[in-house]
Amino acid sequence: MKYLYLSAMLVLTLVSCSQENDCSDLKTGNFIYTGGSRPEIIVRTETSQIETNPVNNIVVTSSIKWTSDCSYEMTYTNIENYPGDVSSVIGKKINCDIIKVQDSLFVVKAKSDIIDSELQFIKLD
């Protein structure tokens, strides 16, 4: 009986670890950050992303290059209405890995020389 229990636990562990995230619905659409301090509305196509902050009207435009089903490289191409000089940010790349997908909520690990954090998003449509 002990071996049957251990075998069942091993099978369940292997099945749960082998499940991959389905990121196909996250390549395009409208999204928001789940953090209250980031009110940006995000509109993404297969090749670009526009983040608009409705509070201060800052608009950040980025190009997107998908490197795998759940990974992409985002490059800042334009920033509008920011009160300071952002020329050093234009052209910066951020490597993004979608590490968790659960219904309309997903988590992205974003890493570059200017960011290293996990961000939660909700897909709106």
LINZI-V649374 format. One record per pair of residues at least 6 apart in sequence whose C-alpha atoms are under 8 Angstrom apart, sorted by sequence separation. I is the first residue (numbers start at 1). J is the second residue. D is the distance in Angstrom with one decimal. If there is no record, write none. Layout:
BEGIN
I,J,D  I,J,D
END
This chain:
BEGIN
33,39,6.7  43,49,5.7  44,50,6.5  52,58,5.9  53,59,6.5  66,72,4.1  67,73,7.0  100,106,5.4  101,107,6.7  110,116,5.6  111,117,6.6  32,39,7.1  33,40,6.6  42,49,6.8  43,50,5.3  52,59,4.5  65,72,5.5  66,73,6.3  79,86,7.2  99,106,7.6  100,107,5.1  109,116,7.4  110,117,5.6  32,40,6.1  33,41,7.6  42,50,5.6  43,51,6.6  51,59,5.6  52,60,6.6  64,72,6.5  65,73,5.2  98,106,7.1  99,107,5.8  100,108,7.3  109,117,5.9  110,118,6.1  32,41,5.0  42,51,4.5  50,59,6.9  51,60,5.1  64,73,5.7  65,74,6.6  98,107,5.8  99,108,5.8  109,118,4.4  110,119,7.3  31,41,6.1  32,42,5.9  41,51,5.6  42,52,6.5  50,60,5.7  51,61,6.5  64,74,4.6  98,108,4.4  99,109,6.6  108,118,5.5  109,119,6.5  30,41,7.3  31,42,4.9  40,51,5.7  41,52,5.2  50,61,4.5  63,74,5.7  64,75,6.5  79,90,7.8  97,108,5.4  98,109,6.4  107,118,6.5  108,119,5.3  30,42,5.5  31,43,6.5  40,52,5.1  41,53,6.4  49,61,5.8  50,62,6.4  62,74,6.1  63,75,5.2  78,90,6.4  96,108,6.2  97,109,5.1  107,119,5.6  108,120,6.4  30,43,4.6  31,44,8.0  40,53,4.3  41,54,7.7  48,61,7.4  49,62,5.2  62,75,5.2  63,76,6.6  76,89,6.8  77,90,5.4  96,109,5.6  97,110,6.7  107,120,4.5  108,121,7.9  29,43,5.9  30,44,6.4  39,53,5.9  40,54,6.8  48,62,5.6  49,63,6.3  62,76,4.3  63,77,6.6  76,90,5.1  77,91,6.0  96,110,4.5  106,120,5.8  107,121,6.3  28,43,7.6  29,44,5.3  38,53,7.8  39,54,7.1  48,63,4.3  49,64,6.9  61,76,6.1  62,77,5.0  75,90,7.7  76,91,5.2  95,110,5.7  96,111,6.5  105,120,7.1  106,121,5.4  28,44,4.9  29,45,6.7  39,55,7.5  47,63,5.7  48,64,5.0  60,76,7.3  61,77,5.6  62,78,6.8  75,91,5.7  76,92,5.7  94,110,6.3  95,111,5.3  105,121,5.7  106,122,6.4  27,44,7.0  28,45,4.6  47,64,4.7  60,77,7.9  61,78,5.0  75,92,5.5  76,93,6.7  94,111,5.6  95,112,6.3  105,122,4.5  27,45,6.6  28,46,5.8  46,64,7.0  47,65,6.2  60,78,5.9  61,79,6.2  75,93,4.4  94,112,5.0  104,122,5.4  105,123,6.5  27,46,5.6  46,65,7.9  60,79,4.5  74,93,5.5  75,94,6.4  93,112,6.7  104,123,5.1  46,66,8.0  59,79,5.7  60,80,6.5  73,93,6.5  74,94,5.1  104,124,7.4  58,79,7.2  59,80,5.1  73,94,5.7  74,95,6.5  94,115,7.7  58,80,5.7  59,81,6.8  73,95,4.7  74,96,7.3  58,81,4.9  72,95,6.2  73,96,6.0  57,81,6.5  58,82,5.7  71,95,7.6  72,96,5.3  71,96,5.6  72,97,6.6  71,97,4.4  70,97,6.0  71,98,6.1  70,98,5.2  70,99,7.8  24,69,6.9  23,69,6.2  24,70,7.9  22,69,7.9  23,70,5.4  22,70,7.6  21,70,7.4  23,98,7.5  21,98,8.0  21,99,7.4  23,101,7.4  21,100,6.5  22,101,7.1  21,101,5.9  35,120,7.3  33,119,7.3  34,120,5.6  33,120,5.9  34,121,5.4  33,121,4.4  34,122,6.6  32,121,5.5  33,122,6.4  31,121,6.5  32,122,5.5  31,122,5.5  32,123,6.8  31,123,4.5  32,124,7.4  30,123,6.0  31,124,5.4  29,123,7.1  30,124,5.5  31,125,7.8  29,124,7.5  30,125,6.1  29,125,6.3  26,123,7.5
END
